[in-house]
């Protein structure tokens, strides 16, 4: 029917929480600390649409992003104006790749990354 949510484990919870809420602009639905796991679980939404579970765990292993490896490649967000989105993220201190054109759809897109180097794509609606 549709994807319910995507789970992300971060290395520094406060840094990633700030990134996904203040930089990317996702809304907090719920935040829970699970004492038995020494772990936070933060449910995030785009508007009212639940999209990401952000987890913290003690000492998670690093996720290789470069070179690309098997598994999740990147997250992609739809945006109305790719250039405006890129400029907003750069103004917030992110390093963003140049805007490219998808050779199959003709749509604009660019990549940046989250605090744990998970690639994030911003793609024209």
C-alpha positions in Angstrom: 0.0 0.0 0.0 2.8 2.4 1.0 6.0 2.6 3.1 5.1 3.2 6.7 8.4 4.5 8.0 12.2 4.2 7.7 14.3 3.5 10.8 17.6 5.2 11.2 20.2 4.5 14.0 22.4 7.5 14.7 25.7 7.8 16.5 24.9 11.1 18.4 21.2 11.4 19.2 21.1 15.1 20.0 23.0 16.0 16.9 20.8 13.9 14.7 17.6 15.0 16.4 18.6 18.7 15.8 19.5 17.8 12.2 16.3 16.1 11.2 14.0 18.6 13.1 15.8 22.0 12.7 17.8 21.5 9.5 15.6 19.2 7.4 12.3 20.4 9.1 10.7 17.2 10.2 8.0 17.3 12.9 8.3 15.4 16.2 5.4 13.0 16.7 6.7 11.3 19.8 10.0 10.9 21.7 10.5 8.0 24.1 13.5 7.0 26.2 13.7 3.2 26.6 15.7 2.6 29.8 16.1 -1.2 29.2 17.9 -0.5 25.9 19.6 2.8 26.9 18.0 4.1 23.7 15.9 7.0 22.4 13.2 6.5 19.8 12.1 9.6 18.0 9.1 9.4 15.6 9.3 12.1 12.9 6.8 13.3 10.3 6.6 15.4 7.2 3.5 17.4 8.0 1.3 14.7 9.6 2.8 11.8 7.6 5.0 9.6 9.8 8.2 8.9 7.9 11.3 8.3 10.2 12.1 6.5 13.4 15.3 7.9 14.8 17.1 5.5 17.2 20.1 5.9 19.5 21.9 2.8 20.8 25.1 2.7 22.8 28.1 2.4 20.5 26.5 1.4 17.1 29.0 0.3 14.5 29.7 2.8 11.6 27.6 2.4 8.4 29.8 2.5 5.3 28.5 5.1 2.8 31.5 5.3 0.6 32.2 3.2 -1.3 28.6 2.3 -1.7 27.8 -1.0 -0.2 24.8 -3.4 -0.2 21.7 -2.3 1.7 20.0 1.1 2.0 21.6 3.4 -0.5 19.9 6.7 0.4 16.7 8.5 1.5 15.0 10.7 -1.0 12.7 13.6 -0.2 10.3 15.2 -2.7 10.5 19.0 -2.8 8.8 21.7 -4.9 11.9 23.7 -5.7 15.2 21.9 -5.7 17.2 25.1 -6.0 15.5 26.8 -3.0 15.9 23.6 -0.9 19.6 23.4 -1.7 20.1 27.1 -0.9 18.2 26.7 2.5 20.4 23.7 3.4 23.6 25.4 2.4 22.5 28.5 4.5 22.2 26.0 7.5 25.8 24.8 7.0 25.3 21.7 4.9 27.6 20.7 2.1 25.4 20.0 -0.9 26.3 18.5 -4.3 25.5 20.4 -7.4 22.0 20.1 -8.8 21.8 17.4 -11.5 19.1 16.4 -14.0 17.7 12.9 -13.9 18.3 11.6 -17.4 15.2 9.5 -17.4 12.6 11.9 -15.9 14.2 15.3 -16.6 13.7 16.3 -12.9 16.2 18.1 -10.8 17.9 16.6 -7.8 20.9 16.9 -5.5 22.5 15.0 -2.6 23.7 16.0 0.8 24.2 13.8 3.9 23.1 13.5 7.5 25.4 13.7 10.5 26.3 10.0 10.1 27.0 10.4 6.4 23.7 8.7 5.3 23.2 10.1 1.8 20.0 12.2 1.5 18.5 13.1 -1.9 16.2 16.0 -2.6 14.2 15.4 -5.7 11.9 17.7 -7.7 8.2 16.8 -7.4 
